[in-house]
Amino acid sequence: MFLTEHLGVISPAAKRVFHQNKRLILPLLILVCLALPSLRTITITALSDAFFQVSVFVAATLFIYYYAIDHLPQLELRYLNAKSPVLEVSFAAFLGMLPGCGGAIIVVTQFTKGQASFGAIVAVLTATMGDAAFLLLATRPTDGLSIMAIGLVVGTLTGLLVNKLHKTGYLCPTNQKQTQPVTVLPTKIIKLSKPIWLMAIIPGLLIAFILAFNIDLSQFGNHVVNAVSFFGALMALFVVFMWALSSKGESYKEVTSEDDLCSPPSKITKVLQDTHFVTAWVVASFILFELLVSVFGLDLKTWFVNYAYLAPLIAVLIGFLPGCGPQIIVTTLYIQGVIPFSALAANAISNDGDALFPAIAMAPKAAIIATLYTAVPALLVGYGLYFFS
């Protein structure tokens, strides 16, 4: 009710802007929460936690990752399939296991060109966790590596089984010519965010490590605590605005998935745009969680404890949603201790990340069937971990 009252004062022109760019809804809601005295402290805390617990670690992880794979050869799956069908499916699962959606998109593109089997696309969609893997690796590296290993094994086995069930060339649209979308990102936004990040990343990482090691900042005085909290909240709000302004935000895809490739390609730009995307969804998750607990009195952790047997099923259903945004919410709930590891694993296996968008566009029937196939191992692994771990 209080949000409705405050949103009602927005001018018709502003409403048209928000209607055109749905990404702007998030920073608007954050500003409304900051304007309300009863929600200000909760919002600042959530913003600060999101920046120091997630953003700086994700940025550092992405930087290392993109530079590490710069010279990774993108082998053609058709060549591997000719050598060994097992090798093709295994390599597809390996590409899906890699953090982000790039590997999965590679396999989807090769499938539509007739260079990969249907089992390969099932394997890669089963193994991929999308951008949520960056969040998990940055905050819970051991759990992140465990999920990646599970995805690799389950993806490989599922892909091999699917190839046994279907003939070669099953559902492959070989007559379509597909290209990777390339857009020129808003230069002003990238130029503005780069120097801010360069100034903030080192102190941000230092503070993040101090907080990660549970060092009490209050021993240095309340002014230090307040300054750190304000710095983190300001940076998180800045990042959310950069995310909102870096895209038209007209469609569901533009809101829930990472931005298109930049032209010319730049690793720094890719790191920034992916960090902005992950941060925006984490901020939304943190604030929503705090509002549900503090304002509405809904204890999600207690709810999932009482109905824990539903957690893997709910996680699988969320995994059906295209894009990485909903999956980042699930990962955030796990990091906050709300859902169990079994639900996280179930979601990681069932979700297809951003790769589902090109799959639906280029081979809709194959995309739907492949997504349904991923639900089977997701439920088996999720409930297997739930009952036996």
N, C-alpha and C positions, 0 to 999 in steps of 0.2 A: 504494500500500500504506500509506504513512504517513498519507494522508488518511483511509483506511478505519479505521485504528486510532484516530485522534482523533475521528472522527465516531461511533464506537461507544460513546463515553461519554455521549452525549446521552440525556437522560431520555425515557421514552415520551411524556410530556406535550409536551415540546419537539418530538419527532418529529411529533406530531399537528399542532402549529402549523405546522411547515415543510411538512407534507403539504397543509395547507389553503391556505397562502400560499407558492407556489413562488418568489416574488420573494425571500423571506428566505434562500434557499439561497446567493445570491451574497454577501451580507454575512457569512454564516456561514463560507463558504469563505475569505473574506478574513481573518477573525479567526483561523482555523486556520493560515493561511499566516504571519500576524504572530506567532503563538505558537511557530512552529518557528524556531529560531535560524538554520538553514540557508537559510530562505526569507524571513526578516524584511527584510533589506536590499533584496532584489529586489522584494518587495511594496511597501515604502515608496517606492522609486524609481518603480515603475509607477503607484502612486496619485498621487504628486506630479506626475509627468509628465502624467497624464491631466487633472489639475485645471488646471495652468498652460498646457498646450499646447492644451487643448480646452475645458474647462468655462467658463472666464471669457470666452473669445472667443465661444463659442456663446451664452452668456447675453447678451452685448452685442449680438451679431448679431440674436438673437431680439427683443430689446427694440426695436431700430431698425426691424426688419421689421414687427412687429405694429403699431407706431404709424404706420408709413408706409402700410400698407394698410387702416388703420382706416376710411377713407372710400372704399375701392375698391368701386364698384358691382358687384354679382353679377348680371350680365346673364343673362336667360333665353336658353338656346341655341335654343329653338323660334323665337323672334323672329329671331335671327340666321340660322337655317336658312331661314326664309321669305325673307329678304333675299338670302342667298347661301349655298349649302351649303359653299363654300370658306371663307367667313367663319366659319361655325359650327365647322367642324373646326379651323381655325386658332386660334380663341379657346379651344377646348377644350384644344388643345396648349399654349397660353399659360398657362392655368390650371394644367395639369399641370407646366409648367416651373417655376412658383413653388415656392420651398422649402417643405417640409412636405407634408402630405397633404390640407390643406383644400380646395385647388382640385380635386383628383381626386375627393374625396368629393362635392363640389358636382355635378360632371358625372355621377357614378354615380347620385346621387339623382334628378337631372333625367331621366336615361335611363329609370329605373324608372317614372317618371311619364309617359313618352311624350313628353317635351319635348326629347329629344336623340336623334340617330341612333346606330346601332351604330358607325359610323366615328368618331364623337366620343368614345365610350368607349374605343375602341382608341387613338385619338390621345392622350387624356389619360393612359392607363396606360403608353403608350410614352414619353411625355415626362416623367412624374414620376420623381423620385429619392427622394421622401419626406424624412424627417428627416435622412437621410444628407447631403442638400444643405447643411444648416446646418453640419454638421461640416466639409465640404469648403470651403465659403465662408469659414469662420472660420480655417481653417489654410492652405488653398491657394486664395486668392480667384481667381487667374487660371484655374486648372484648374476651379474651380467654375463660373465664367462660361462656360468652354468647354463643359463638360458640359451646362449649361442651354441653350446655343445649339444643340448637337447634338440634344438632346431635343426642342426646339421644331421644328427642321427635319424630323427623322426622324418625329416624332409626326404632324406635319401631312401629310407625304407618305404615311405608312402609313394614316392615317385616310381620306384621300381615295381611296386605292386600294381600301380595304375597302368604302367606300360604292359604288364602281363595281362591286364583285363581288356585293353583296347589295342586295336591294330595300329600299325605305323601310319602317321598322317592324320590321326583322329582329330577332327574339329579344327584343322589348321587352315586358315584363310590365306592361301599362298598367292592369290592374285592381287592383293592390296599392297600398294607401295606406301610405306610408313616412314616418317621422319621424326627425329627428336625435336620437340618444341624448343625454340631458342628465342628469347626476348631480351630487349635492352631494358635493364632495371632502371628505375629513377635515379639518375646520376647524383642529383643533389642530396638524396637521402643517404646514399652510400658514402658520399664525400663528407657528409655531416657526421655519420656514425663512426667512421674510421678514427678520426683524431680523439673523439670522446672515449672510444674503447682503448686506444693506445695509452691514454692518461689513466684510465680506470682499472685496467686489467691487472697490473702489478699490485697496487694496494688492495684491489678486490680479492686477488688470490691469497695475499698475506692474511687478510682478515678472515677469509673463508677457512684457511688452514687452522688459524687460531681457534675459530669457533668449532671446527671439526674435532679438535683435540680437547674440547670442553674446557678451555681456559676461560675463567670468569672475568669478563671485561669490567665488571663493576668495581673490581679492586683498584682500577685506575680512575674511578670517579664516575658519577652519573652523566657528566657532560660528555665523556668518551662514549658511553653506551648510547646516548641520544644521538651523538654525531655519527656513529657507525650505522645506527638504524636509519637515520635520515639519508645518509649517503646511499645505502643499499636500496631504500625505497625510491629515491630519486632516479637511480640508475635503472631499476626495474621499470619504472613508469616511462622513462626515456626509451627503453628497448621496446616496450609495448607500442608506443607511438611510432617508432621506426617500422615495426612490423605492420602496423595498420596503414601507414602511408606508402609502403613499398609495393602495394598491389591495388588493383581496382576493387577487389573484394566483392565482386558482383555475384559469384556463384558459390555453391557449397564447396566445390573443389578448391577455389581460391582461398577459402577460409580455413579449411581443414588440412590442406596439404602445403608442403614447402613450395617456395617460388620456383619458377622455371629457371633453366640454366641462363647465366648471364652471358652477354656477348660484348666484347671478347671474354673468354673464360678467365676467371681469376679465383685463385684459391682463397684469398683473403675475403673477397666478396662472398664466396660460397660459405665460408665459415660464419660470417656475420649474418647473412640471411637465414641460415639454418639455426643459429643461436637465437636470433630474434623470434623465429617461429616456435621453437621449443619453449622459450621463456614465456611467450604470450600465453600458451596453453597451460603452462605450469602455474603462472600467476592466476589465471582463471580458476584453475583447480584449487589452489591454496585459498583464495578468497572465498570461493563457493563453500569449501570445507569449513572454514572458520565461521561463515555466516550460518550454515546449517547447525553447527554445534553451539555457537555462542548466542545467536539471535533466536533461532527457532527451536533450540534444545534437542535437535535430532542427533543422537549418538550413533554414527555410522559403524563405529568399531563394535559396539554392543550388538547392533543389528546383525552384522555379518557373523559375529560369534554365535548368536542365537540361531541364525539361519545359514551356517557355514556351508551346508551341503548345496546351497544354491549359488555360492560364489563362483565356482568354475563354470556353471551353465550360463550365468549372467555375463561372465567375462568372454565366453565364446560368442554369445549373441552380439556383444559390443564389437567383437573382432570382425563381424560381418560388415560393419560400417566402413566405407572407403576412407582413405586418408589417415594421417598419423595423429591428428588431434585427439580423437576419442581414445586412442591407445595410450597416448601420453597421460591422459586422465587416469586410466587404469594403473599405469606404472607409478604415478604420483600417489595413488591410494595405497599401493603396496609399500612404497618408501615411508609413508606416514604410519604404517602398521595397521591399516584398516582392513586390507584383504590378505589372505594367505598366499604363500608361494605357489600353491597349486592353481589358484585363480590366475596369477600372473603368467604361469607357464601355459595355461589353457588359452589365454588371450594372445600370447606371443605366437602360438602355433596357428590359431584361427585367423588372426589379422593379416591383411595383405599390404597394409601401408598404402603409399601413393601409387604403387604398381598396379593397383586394381583399376585406377582411372584409365590408363592407356589400354589395359586389357579389356575393359568394358567397351571402350570406343572402337577398338580394332577387331576384337573377337568376343562379342558379348556372350554368346552361348558357351564358349569355352571358359570364359571368366566366371560365369555363374556356376557351372558344373565343378570347376576347379575349386571355387570357394566352398561349395558344399562338401567336396572331398576333404578339404582341410579341417572341417568340423569334426570328422570322425576321429582322427588321431588327437585332436585337441581335447575332446571329451574323454578319451581313453587315458591320456597322459594326465589331464587335470584331475580326474577322479581317482586315477591310480595313485598320484602323489597325495591326494586328500585322504585316502583310506589307508595307505601303507607307509606314509612318511611320518 
